[in-house]
Amino acid sequence: MSELPIILLLLLVVALLARMDLIFYVVYVLAGTYALSRWWAGRGAARLRVHRRFTDHLFAGESTDVEIEIVNASWWPVPWLRYEEAPPSVLIAGSALRQVISLRPKASAHLSYRLVGQHRGYYQVGPGLLSTGDVFGFAESGGTLVEQRLLIVYPRVIPLAYVELSSHSPLGTIKSPQRIFPDPTRVVGVRDYRSGDPIRAIDWKSTARVGSLQVKRLESAVSLTAVIFVNLDAAAYSRHLRVAASEWAIVVAASLANYLVGQRQAVGLVSNGLDRLTAARCWSIPPRPGREHLMKLLELLARVQLTETTALADWLPIAAAGLPWGTTVIAVTPSGDETACTALHRLRRAGLNPVLVIVEPHGQFGVIEERGRRLGVQAYLVADESDLKHWQAGRLAPVA
Amino acid sequence: MSSRHRSFANFHDTGWRTGVFRALLIAVLAASAVAAPAAILRGLTPWRMGYLLPLAFLAALIGVFDTVRLGRPDWRDRRGLLFRLGEVVLMLMLAQIVIWFAATGLPSTVEVGVWLRHPGTFLTGQSVATGLLVLGAWGLAVQASRDFLDLAIQPDEVAARSSHAWGDTRSQWRVFRPLGRDEIVGRFAQRWVWGGVVLVIMAALSGLSVTQDVAGILRFSFSQLRMLPDVVVGLLCYFLAGLLLLSDARLAVLRGQWYNEDVEIAPGVMRHWHMTSFLMMLAVAGVALLLPLGSTRGLGQALEWVIALSMRIAMILLFLLSLLISLLLYPLRFLLQPGGSESIGALSRPTFDLPTQTEAANRLPDWLGGVVLWGMVLLVGGYLLVVYLRTHGRLHGFGDSWLFRLHLWWRGRRSRFEQTARQQVAALRARRGRSRRDGVPPAIRLGRLGERLPREQVRRLYLEAVRRAGERGLQRPPHRTPLEFGEDLDANWPDAEPDVQVLTRAFMDARYTARDIAPVEAQRAQSAWQRLVEALRRPGGHNTVHRS
């Protein structure tokens, strides 16, 4: 139909020569239809407003409906409007959204599709592609809904009731079997005075009541300030287990962070993985308590990706440089090779409390255990969910 | 997603193909295309042609509906030239009858006598012009209908979409289409627009009339400055129907695209499409009525000046060019000189050959040639018409049974004649000492068969068997597959059932498989064929004769 303007010109010449009103009228109708169609198609697309609404943070397994509202702000109807959007393939529950609708003047239409948080990650929802046109095929116009919103699917969090983690930080809120950290605010009873007991430990009221010197019995408590190091160096993982093991490492880190925050402890997160949002490698979040902080940690764990980056042994001493004395350093890593254990040993000598959590199945974990025992590093093998349950039950006895 | 779309029963887009609104629009478009030529003819001749537009509309409507019906899968075997020729015969007959009733009146016996003696006089200018215009409208309607049938969702597209076979790509299911939907619409639009230009020019010329002055010179003049009402209506209908059809074609393009890309279509899109295009056209047509028209503007005069000036310049250039060519050819003028006047006189002198008395006595009657010609025309035309009507199922009942009996009679005469001829030929050959192999019927000679490839041998044997069965009263209709026809043969000649099966299977292998046919298979088929032919010769068969 590209030659239609030329043909209209030709018809106009015939009309002028013949001076017949009907031919003029035909030319007017054809030209008017052509012009109106082109104008209509362009204007229709320009006056369309598209809004997208959805819940942009999902926990694993949750779902959200992405609702798209298309508003025709003009006084002209839109005979056909094609809207398509390709949502992240790992989240889409059905097929991609591809729909054709028509809109009356000043009317709106609602389209929707469902996203299911099947896989942790950081996703872009959109853009949406719009195309419309006239009913005669003279013109077609399209547009892109540039607005792209982010959807974060948090990693899976496995609720942990109890995890055997030791600490060297006194004056905390966690009961400790280590008697060297008595908390003067936690009086659990009295006993008879023994030679060597400090004078200030004597409970004078009980002494007066009983008639002999009584000493307060104090409960030991520690502060389990922890920083979780997630090793996401691709080279450290076995090639065939790379994806699954790194995802499991993130699940373990998220579960530990959730557990520690539940215990009202300050938790930090350090990783050498790639943050997809900022494109940063080797980033850290200092330890803080509270649920809000936990969400921040989970968000970062949702975004982080396995990458070719600095090895754990090189990066660990640098990342742990500013941590306070007694902080528990939980290194979640695929393997406990000698260099990693040596790096953790250095942290121990610097006054920190290193814990090694191996997330890849290891045939010779006994060697790592023995190495850790000699270097003063607790080592656990948590290669799957059953290992995690055993850890909770205290059956994964660390060797320190 | 597929459940959201309308289902396509039997893989065919029946809803789209059988739309009445589209058929009417195509018929209106095609019929209105003849309004302007008819007006020109009326201006140039004294013919009464008021019947033409309704007749063209009827012809276009027949063309549309026949094309749509031929597009149906169960009409696949009826698509062919004979059907279309029968349709043309019907159109021409209708046109001639309408001319007699509406314009010239029924022919007298004297006129019929003249037609018999001089068949050429039957074809008057009016009947030829009417026939051509009606056929033109019919052809336009058929072409447009075909375009719109091609725009429907095709069976391979439905198959590609509904296939869930693992690993199958859609292209595996799709048949290559020589033209995409966009190209089909572009072709239709181009035809419509350029046809419109021609119609507009014809409409402008429709006021032209030709007169002859006393000196015998033809004088062209515009007898009327305003267009005739039917031209106005025709022109408007042509463009408005074309625009609506263009909108429909656009919908077809988008619909196909959306279907193939699994796009869900809201019901309102289809429901409001035609109404939107109609209202838009109505709005534009209403506004166009308010615009200034051509006769009030001076732009036309300016354009005439420009054209006149261009014409004069062109004429001057042409004159200069011809002068130049004349000057260049002047030295060669002796080549162009004419010969002596005597030879011209000799050539132009008329000669009269008077017939001798014997020639005059033996001369055939002058009406004989006309009768023979008319007989041939009636036979061919009648046959085509019968084919057309039978395809439509219009000859069931008495007419059909009568025709069937006639057909059987003719077949009996023909087979008897062929049998006699074969016997005569065989006797002649026997007399000449040619020996034939025992048991082999004369229709196929083994010497010839042996020279053929095994595949060709098997095919020939089967076709010969079919022919023989036809002679025995069991015709194979075009829509019966070999297996189905084999069942018919089994039912009529039960004792030949194993041979029928062997021959049918061999034929299907030879006809439809790509593997090589071994000579042993051909020999096996030949043995079966011989036994089958023997069985066909025996009486007691053809209990049920299949009538297609």
Interface residues (C-beta under 8 A of the other chain):
Chain A: M1 E3 L4 I7 L10 L11 V13 V14 A15 L16 L17 A18 R19 M20 D21 L22 I23 F24 Y25 V26 Y28 V29 L30 G32 T33 L36 S37 W40 P77 P79 W80 R82 E84 S95 R98 Q99 V100 I101 S102 A109 D134 V135 F136 G137
Chain B: M1 V185 G186 A189 Q190 V193 W194 G196 V197 V200 I201 A203 A204 M227 V231 V232 L235 L236 F239 L240 L243 L246 S247 A249 R250 L251 V253 L254 W258 E261 D262 V263 E264 I265 A266 G268 V269 H272 W273 T276 S277 M280 M281 A283 V284 A285 V287 A288 L289 L291 L293 G294 S295 R297 L299 G300 L303 E304 I307
